[in-house]
Structure formats: structure tokens, C-alpha cells
Amino acid sequence: MNFSGWIQPHRAARQPTSDMVILLPWSYRGLTVLLPSSYRANPFLFLAHALKRYPWNAPGKATTDEKEILHRANVKEGKIGHTTPVNAYLRGVSPHGVLDMAGNIWEWQANYKNMEKGLLGLRGASWLNNGGGARVSIRYVSLLPNSRGDLIGFRVVALPGGRT
């Protein structure tokens, strides 16, 4: 499915509901598909040692070498200047086997930063941000859910049996 224009007015019925549960064609197979919360994206985020960690680091470890970061994430210092395919940084795989969780694009999170204004939080940094911004503890100033551009995107979490 192509979601490159999913916010356009004529696609209003396909926009996420207020609780951010998205029902996609494969939902009939018993899956609930939704945006991840900060905790689902990185369950180690809330531990004190996580402040300097990157998604590829094991708990208790933190990458400090800038050259190593450039081998693992599409960030500003790499001077690529645009998004890259998800599999372009295989060394950046998380301990859970997930690719591209740092750099490349900011990713929408299901948890709101400002409920009154309906703003969503973003995580992960983009190709236009420095490597330090790609740490798991970094969040971006929230944007409205209809914001779009080549710096933001989303990944989804698929949960079995209608769990949320």
C-alpha cells in the first residue's frame, strides 16, 4: 500500500482515528496495526543509562565514536543529504532486529505531547540532524498529525489478537 499521500482530504476515511489505531487490509488476519508509543519503540528508554544510548546499543552500552555512528545511521555528518532505504545501514540494527531506528526520518509516536492541541511526538532524528540527536532519549518538538515532508514518516507495530 502506498501511503505517500495518506493525509490528503479525499483520503480522510483512511486517516488514523483519535486513538491512532489504523486498520489496514491485513487486519482480518487478527492483527491490530498502530503507531508505536515511546516504550514500544524502545523498551529500554526509561532506564537511567539510556540517555546516551543509540537504538543499536545493548542495554548499558553507548556509542561515542562519531565514525561508528556514521556507519549505523543516516545523519547530517554523513553528508548524504536525503533519505536512504531502510536496509542501507545494516550495522544499525537494534538488539531486537529492527533496522533504521536512528537517523533517516523522524518517526511519529502514538503518545501525544500536547493533548489540547492534538500534537504528536516524534523520535529517531532525520538525515538533517546531527548524530547526537539520534539517541533513543531524544524527542522532537511535536507536530500536528497532518504535517508532512521528507524529514518525517512512520513505522507501525502489528499486535496479534486485537491487543493495544
C-alpha positions in Angstrom: 0.0 0.0 0.0 1.3 3.5 -0.9 0.9 6.0 2.0 2.8 8.8 0.3 -0.4 10.9 0.1 -2.4 9.5 3.0 -3.3 12.9 4.6 -5.0 14.3 1.5 -8.7 15.4 2.1 -10.1 12.8 -0.3 -8.5 10.1 1.8 -10.0 11.3 5.1 -11.6 7.9 5.8 -8.1 6.3 5.8 -6.6 8.7 8.3 -5.8 7.4 11.8 -8.6 7.5 14.4 -8.3 9.6 17.5 -6.8 6.6 19.4 -4.3 6.1 16.5 -5.4 2.5 15.7 -5.1 2.0 12.0 -7.0 -0.8 10.4 -5.1 -2.0 7.2 -6.0 -4.8 4.8 -4.2 -7.4 6.8 -6.2 -6.7 10.0 -8.6 -9.5 9.0 -5.7 -11.9 9.9 -6.1 -11.0 13.6 -3.6 -8.1 13.8 -4.1 -4.6 15.2 -1.7 -2.2 13.5 -0.8 1.1 15.2 1.9 3.7 15.7 4.3 2.7 18.4 4.5 4.5 21.7 7.9 5.6 23.0 8.0 2.5 25.2 7.1 0.1 22.3 9.7 1.7 20.1 12.4 1.3 22.7 11.6 -0.6 25.9 14.9 0.5 27.5 14.3 4.2 27.0 13.2 4.9 30.6 16.3 3.4 32.2 18.8 5.9 33.5 21.7 4.5 31.4 19.6 5.0 28.2 20.2 8.8 27.9 23.3 8.3 25.7 22.3 5.1 24.0 21.5 4.6 20.4 19.0 2.0 19.2 21.7 -0.5 18.2 23.4 -0.4 21.6 22.8 -3.3 24.1 21.5 -2.2 27.5 24.3 -0.5 29.5 26.3 0.4 26.4 26.5 3.7 24.5 28.3 4.5 21.2 30.5 7.6 21.5 32.6 7.3 18.3 31.2 9.6 15.6 32.6 7.5 12.8 30.8 4.5 14.2 27.5 6.4 14.3 28.0 7.3 10.6 28.3 3.6 9.8 25.0 2.9 11.6 22.6 5.8 10.8 21.9 8.4 8.1 22.6 11.7 9.9 23.8 15.1 8.9 27.5 14.5 9.4 27.3 11.7 6.8 26.5 14.4 4.2 24.2 12.2 2.2 21.5 15.0 2.2 18.4 12.9 1.7 16.6 9.8 2.9 18.0 6.3 2.3 16.5 2.8 2.0 15.8 1.1 5.3 18.4 -1.5 4.7 21.2 1.0 3.9 22.7 0.8 7.4 22.7 -2.9 8.4 25.2 -2.2 11.2 22.5 0.0 12.8 20.1 -3.0 13.6 18.7 -2.9 17.1 19.1 -5.8 19.6 15.5 -6.7 18.6 16.4 -6.9 14.9 14.8 -3.6 13.9 16.5 -1.5 11.2 16.6 2.3 10.7 15.5 3.4 14.2 18.0 6.3 14.2 18.5 9.0 11.6 17.0 9.0 8.1 13.5 10.3 9.2 11.7 11.4 12.4 9.1 8.8 13.2 5.6 9.6 14.6 4.8 8.2 18.1 1.3 7.3 19.3 1.7 9.1 22.6 0.7 12.8 22.4 2.8 15.6 23.7 0.0 18.1 23.9 -3.5 16.6 24.1 -5.2 20.1 23.9 -3.6 20.9 20.6 -3.5 17.3 19.3 0.3 17.3 18.7 2.2 14.1 18.3 5.7 13.4 19.4 8.5 12.2 17.0 11.6 10.2 17.7 14.7 9.0 15.9 16.1 12.2 14.2 16.4 12.6 10.4 19.1 12.9 7.8 19.2 16.6 8.5 20.0 16.2 12.2 23.4 15.6 13.9 24.3 12.1 15.2 23.7 13.1 18.8 20.1 13.8 18.0 19.6 10.1 17.0 20.0 8.8 20.6 17.0 6.9 22.0 16.3 9.6 24.6 15.8 12.4 22.1 12.3 13.6 21.1 11.4 16.3 18.6 9.1 19.2 19.3 5.6 17.8 18.5 3.9 18.5 15.2 0.3 18.2 14.0 -0.6 14.8 12.7 -1.1 16.2 9.2 2.4 17.6 8.9 4.5 16.0 6.2 7.8 16.3 4.4 11.0 14.4 3.7 12.1 14.6 7.3 9.1 12.7 8.9 7.5 9.3 8.4 6.2 6.4 10.4 6.6 2.8 11.2 3.8 0.6 12.6 3.5 -2.0 15.2 1.4 -5.1 14.5 -0.1 -6.8 17.6 -1.9 -10.2 17.5 -5.5 -10.6 18.6 -6.6 -7.0 18.7 -4.3 -6.1 21.6 -3.4 -2.4 22.0 
